[in-house]
Amino acid sequence: MSVPQENIESTAPLAATSGAQDADRQAGSHRGTSSRSGGSLHQPWRAFVALGELVVVGLLIWAAIWAWRNGVRVSVLEQQLPDGRVVTNEFTRYYGNWIASAIGIGGLAGLFLLDAVRQLVLALRTRSKRPSSRAEQNRQLDG
């Protein structure tokens, strides 16, 4: 069974048009709720979020150190030779799963630290309500 080409071509532009219109409608519904147009990025409660994230960073660093220590094992082997001397050999064994976990946890801690700094900057940074020109700033400093 073959479908006539004219039917396929006639419905394709309608589907593309309706999809674009849906995207425009969805974008339009979110435009009014943008943080730049309506609200302010300066919100003091973000400092508490940053503090919580710093606690999480500390726990993640502790977990990364714990995982790294589980990933490295040092074994000491002492052998007594027939002539009475004692030979000590030290072996280090690395467990890849623990080392990889430590690296992953450390990377996650870095992301949380980066976001904590961002939250803190957004909590502390203030902006003026109206843009001021450089001439106004000079007048304020001189006056």
Backbone as CSV, one residue per row, in Angstrom:
resi,resn,N_x,N_y,N_z,CA_x,CA_y,CA_z,C_x,C_y,C_z
1,MET,0.837,-1.176,0.000,0.000,0.000,0.000,0.877,1.233,0.000
2,SER,0.578,2.118,-0.868,1.335,3.366,-0.888,0.404,4.525,-0.572
3,VAL,0.939,5.493,0.121,0.186,6.679,0.480,0.513,7.761,-0.537
4,PRO,-0.497,8.435,-1.062,-0.213,9.489,-2.040,0.667,10.578,-1.411
5,GLN,1.630,11.051,-2.179,2.573,12.054,-1.701,1.899,13.377,-1.360
6,GLU,0.844,13.718,-2.050,0.207,15.006,-1.786,-0.400,15.071,-0.396
7,ASN,-0.855,13.926,0.142,-1.404,13.922,1.498,-0.315,14.140,2.544
8,ILE,0.832,13.528,2.351,1.919,13.671,3.313,2.434,15.097,3.308
9,GLU,2.635,15.660,2.135,3.152,17.019,2.035,2.186,18.047,2.585
10,SER,0.911,17.802,2.450,-0.056,18.792,2.921,-0.179,18.793,4.443
11,THR,0.053,17.655,5.100,-0.065,17.620,6.562,1.219,18.015,7.261
12,ALA,2.356,17.853,6.634,3.622,18.174,7.281,3.740,19.649,7.657
13,PRO,3.404,20.597,6.767,3.508,21.993,7.184,2.555,22.339,8.322
14,LEU,1.400,21.686,8.370,0.473,21.961,9.472,1.062,21.500,10.798
15,ALA,1.690,20.344,10.792,2.274,19.835,12.031,3.413,20.737,12.492
16,ALA,4.233,21.186,11.562,5.341,22.057,11.927,4.831,23.404,12.425
17,THR,3.785,23.915,11.817,3.227,25.198,12.227,2.598,25.092,13.607
18,SER,1.832,24.020,13.834,1.189,23.900,15.143,2.221,23.692,16.241
19,GLY,3.314,22.969,15.957,4.370,22.786,16.943,5.052,24.097,17.278
20,ALA,5.291,24.925,16.269,5.918,26.221,16.504,4.992,27.129,17.302
21,GLN,3.694,27.055,16.987,2.741,27.869,17.730,2.663,27.420,19.186
22,ASP,2.721,26.104,19.420,2.726,25.612,20.796,3.949,26.091,21.551
23,ALA,5.100,26.072,20.879,6.327,26.541,21.525,6.231,28.023,21.856
24,ASP,5.633,28.816,20.935,5.464,30.244,21.199,4.529,30.473,22.381
25,ARG,3.466,29.699,22.442,2.525,29.848,23.553,3.186,29.487,24.876
26,GLN,3.976,28.406,24.882,4.645,28.008,26.116,5.678,29.037,26.535
27,ALA,6.439,29.552,25.578,7.435,30.569,25.906,6.754,31.835,26.396
28,GLY,5.635,32.178,25.809,4.906,33.374,26.224,4.361,33.240,27.626
29,SER,3.977,32.028,28.014,3.441,31.851,29.358,4.536,31.959,30.412
30,HIS,5.782,31.674,30.027,6.877,31.771,30.987,7.539,33.137,30.980
31,ARG,7.274,33.945,30.018,7.924,35.249,29.950,7.535,36.134,31.126
32,GLY,6.307,36.067,31.543,5.855,36.916,32.642,6.420,36.495,33.988
33,THR,6.865,35.241,34.106,7.354,34.757,35.381,8.876,34.797,35.470
34,SER,9.509,35.438,34.535,10.964,35.504,34.542,11.452,36.285,35.758
35,SER,12.575,35.844,36.314,13.099,36.517,37.496,13.620,37.904,37.154
36,ARG,13.990,38.138,35.913,14.498,39.454,35.542,13.374,40.467,35.375
37,SER,12.242,40.014,34.871,11.172,40.977,34.639,10.346,41.224,35.896
38,GLY,10.061,40.181,36.648,9.177,40.347,37.787,9.900,40.499,39.104
39,GLY,10.631,39.462,39.503,11.245,39.443,40.817,12.673,39.925,40.792
40,SER,13.271,39.833,41.946,14.644,40.266,42.100,15.514,39.058,42.389
41,LEU,16.738,39.077,41.888,17.665,37.998,42.197,18.210,38.138,43.603
42,HIS,18.209,39.358,44.128,18.706,39.609,45.481,17.659,39.136,46.479
43,GLN,17.916,37.987,47.076,17.010,37.438,48.071,17.860,36.922,49.234
44,PRO,17.710,37.513,50.399,18.572,37.150,51.536,18.476,35.688,51.964
45,TRP,17.369,35.007,51.697,17.246,33.611,52.099,18.235,32.732,51.362
46,ARG,18.804,33.224,50.271,19.798,32.441,49.532,21.048,32.198,50.368
47,ALA,21.307,33.048,51.355,22.460,32.840,52.235,22.284,31.549,53.044
48,PHE,21.064,31.238,53.441,20.813,29.997,54.174,20.979,28.786,53.266
49,VAL,20.582,28.934,52.003,20.788,27.858,51.033,22.291,27.626,50.855
50,ALA,23.053,28.708,50.758,24.508,28.595,50.608,25.126,27.920,51.836
51,LEU,24.643,28.265,53.010,25.147,27.642,54.233,24.856,26.142,54.235
52,GLY,23.652,25.776,53.837,23.307,24.353,53.746,24.173,23.618,52.733
53,GLU,24.439,24.271,51.611,25.287,23.640,50.602,26.726,23.506,51.084
54,LEU,27.201,24.450,51.897,28.548,24.328,52.451,28.643,23.153,53.424
55,VAL,27.562,22.894,54.157,27.524,21.717,55.029,27.593,20.444,54.183
56,VAL,26.848,20.429,53.084,26.870,19.278,52.175,28.271,19.105,51.587
57,VAL,28.939,20.214,51.240,30.305,20.136,50.707,31.233,19.495,51.734
58,GLY,31.118,19.895,52.987,31.949,19.304,54.025,31.724,17.806,54.159
59,LEU,30.467,17.378,54.121,30.160,15.950,54.201,30.686,15.199,52.985
60,LEU,30.577,15.814,51.809,31.065,15.161,50.596,32.589,15.042,50.599
61,ILE,33.276,16.048,51.112,34.739,15.965,51.200,35.144,14.869,52.175
62,TRP,34.435,14.771,53.297,34.712,13.697,54.247,34.491,12.340,53.574
63,ALA,33.410,12.198,52.808,33.116,10.932,52.128,34.171,10.623,51.066
64,ALA,34.670,11.642,50.371,35.704,11.423,49.355,37.003,10.941,49.998
65,ILE,37.365,11.521,51.127,38.585,11.085,51.829,38.420,9.656,52.335
66,TRP,37.255,9.351,52.856,36.974,7.995,53.334,37.067,6.989,52.191
67,ALA,36.487,7.335,51.039,36.527,6.432,49.886,37.964,6.268,49.370
68,TRP,38.741,7.337,49.365,40.122,7.253,48.901,40.945,6.336,49.817
69,ARG,40.738,6.494,51.118,41.477,5.639,52.064,41.091,4.170,51.918
70,ASN,39.836,3.895,51.572,39.435,2.508,51.324,40.011,1.993,50.007
71,GLY,40.366,2.883,49.112,40.881,2.491,47.806,42.365,2.223,47.768
72,VAL,43.080,2.579,48.814,44.529,2.364,48.855,44.841,1.510,50.080
73,ARG,45.384,0.333,49.840,45.751,-0.577,50.923,47.243,-0.870,50.847
74,VAL,47.919,-0.720,51.975,49.352,-1.008,52.060,49.519,-2.279,52.880
75,SER,50.221,-3.242,52.302,50.486,-4.511,52.990,51.992,-4.650,53.195
76,VAL,52.349,-5.168,54.342,53.765,-5.387,54.658,53.983,-6.889,54.802
77,LEU,54.971,-7.379,54.094,55.302,-8.795,54.134,56.727,-8.934,54.670
78,GLU,56.859,-9.651,55.767,58.181,-9.897,56.346,58.542,-11.359,56.134
79,GLN,59.739,-11.572,55.606,60.216,-12.922,55.376,61.548,-13.115,56.088
80,GLN,61.689,-14.257,56.698,62.972,-14.573,57.327,63.728,-15.515,56.410
81,LEU,64.895,-15.073,56.043,65.724,-15.859,55.146,66.435,-16.965,55.933
82,PRO,66.937,-18.006,55.207,67.607,-19.115,55.906,68.847,-18.694,56.691
83,ASP,69.490,-17.589,56.282,70.678,-17.158,57.015,70.332,-16.292,58.228
84,GLY,69.031,-16.082,58.504,68.621,-15.365,59.696,68.220,-13.904,59.462
85,ARG,68.486,-13.379,58.277,68.079,-11.999,58.001,66.579,-11.923,57.760
86,VAL,65.994,-10.756,58.086,64.562,-10.518,57.858,64.433,-9.498,56.732
87,VAL,63.674,-9.870,55.719,63.445,-8.985,54.572,62.005,-8.473,54.666
88,THR,61.872,-7.146,54.599,60.542,-6.530,54.681,60.183,-5.954,53.314
89,ASN,59.057,-6.379,52.797,58.544,-5.854,51.521,57.217,-5.147,51.775
90,GLU,57.055,-4.023,51.131,55.816,-3.252,51.275,55.112,-3.209,49.920
91,PHE,53.825,-3.570,49.911,53.030,-3.603,48.693,51.863,-2.635,48.835
92,THR,51.592,-1.918,47.775,50.438,-1.018,47.766,49.460,-1.535,46.728
93,ARG,48.217,-1.721,47.159,47.173,-2.198,46.254,46.124,-1.106,46.109
94,TYR,45.765,-0.825,44.862,44.776,0.213,44.558,43.489,-0.443,44.069
95,TYR,42.371,-0.029,44.672,41.055,-0.516,44.265,40.384,0.581,43.441
96,GLY,40.206,0.288,42.163,39.697,1.298,41.232,38.302,1.800,41.543
97,ASN,37.426,0.931,42.043,36.065,1.374,42.334,36.037,2.430,43.440
98,TRP,36.882,2.257,44.460,36.921,3.233,45.554,37.580,4.534,45.106
99,ILE,38.632,4.413,44.306,39.321,5.613,43.814,38.375,6.414,42.911
100,ALA,37.670,5.706,42.012,36.724,6.394,41.119,35.596,7.044,41.912
101,SER,35.131,6.358,42.948,34.079,6.947,43.794,34.579,8.207,44.484
102,ALA,35.811,8.171,44.963,36.375,9.347,45.631,36.490,10.520,44.660
103,ILE,36.908,10.249,43.437,37.025,11.318,42.443,35.648,11.871,42.089
104,GLY,34.670,10.986,41.915,33.308,11.436,41.606,32.696,12.255,42.736
105,ILE,32.893,11.799,43.959,32.371,12.527,45.119,33.057,13.878,45.240
106,GLY,34.361,13.920,44.965,35.087,15.195,45.000,34.578,16.162,43.934
107,GLY,34.280,15.652,42.746,33.710,16.504,41.702,32.341,17.034,42.085
108,LEU,31.527,16.187,42.695,30.211,16.616,43.166,30.337,17.688,44.243
109,ALA,31.322,17.525,45.125,31.567,18.541,46.155,31.967,19.865,45.510
110,GLY,32.757,19.803,44.436,33.133,21.022,43.722,31.939,21.730,43.117
111,LEU,30.998,20.966,42.562,29.789,21.580,42.003,28.940,22.231,43.090
112,PHE,28.820,21.554,44.223,28.058,22.143,45.325,28.742,23.406,45.853
113,LEU,30.068,23.394,45.887,30.797,24.582,46.331,30.590,25.741,45.366
114,LEU,30.627,25.448,44.086,30.389,26.483,43.074,28.987,27.072,43.209
115,ASP,27.997,26.215,43.426,26.637,26.716,43.582,26.472,27.479,44.890
116,ALA,27.181,27.078,45.940,27.100,27.809,47.211,27.657,29.217,47.051
117,VAL,28.747,29.347,46.313,29.304,30.685,46.056,28.316,31.515,45.247
118,ARG,27.686,30.898,44.256,26.691,31.617,43.448,25.521,32.080,44.301
119,GLN,25.025,31.201,45.160,23.905,31.570,46.033,24.301,32.701,46.977
120,LEU,25.521,32.652,47.491,25.975,33.693,48.404,26.103,35.036,47.694
121,VAL,26.625,35.016,46.481,26.738,36.259,45.711,25.349,36.828,45.422
122,LEU,24.418,35.966,45.066,23.053,36.438,44.800,22.365,36.928,46.066
123,ALA,22.745,36.392,47.217,22.145,36.841,48.476,22.691,38.194,48.904
124,LEU,23.958,38.461,48.609,24.590,39.675,49.103,24.589,40.825,48.105
125,ARG,24.543,40.528,46.820,24.646,41.573,45.808,23.355,42.373,45.725
126,THR,23.496,43.680,45.675,22.334,44.543,45.515,22.510,45.362,44.253
127,ARG,21.387,45.736,43.684,21.398,46.581,42.501,20.484,47.767,42.752
128,SER,20.812,48.861,42.095,19.959,50.034,42.240,18.677,49.816,41.442
129,LYS,17.626,50.523,41.840,16.329,50.365,41.190,16.306,50.962,39.787
130,ARG,17.060,52.019,39.582,17.084,52.651,38.271,18.529,52.759,37.804
131,PRO,18.720,52.642,36.527,20.097,52.779,36.035,20.561,54.221,36.153
132,SER,21.766,54.400,36.632,22.292,55.751,36.772,23.434,55.937,35.789
133,SER,23.536,57.123,35.296,24.609,57.411,34.352,25.865,57.801,35.112
134,ARG,26.960,57.821,34.432,28.230,58.172,35.055,28.222,59.637,35.502
135,ALA,27.527,60.495,34.768,27.460,61.905,35.156,26.740,62.059,36.488
136,GLU,25.658,61.303,36.709,24.956,61.354,37.992,25.823,60.880,39.129
137,GLN,26.593,59.835,38.877,27.476,59.323,39.911,28.538,60.365,40.276
138,ASN,29.064,61.059,39.282,30.068,62.105,39.549,29.454,63.256,40.333
139,ARG,28.223,63.657,40.006,27.558,64.728,40.735,27.344,64.343,42.195
140,GLN,26.981,63.097,42.427,26.754,62.645,43.792,28.047,62.641,44.588
141,LEU,29.145,62.271,43.959,30.426,62.250,44.650,30.932,63.660,44.924
142,ASP,30.700,64.594,43.989,31.173,65.976,44.155,30.302,66.746,45.138
143,GLY,29.017,66.466,45.182,28.068,67.253,45.958,28.029,66.842,47.360
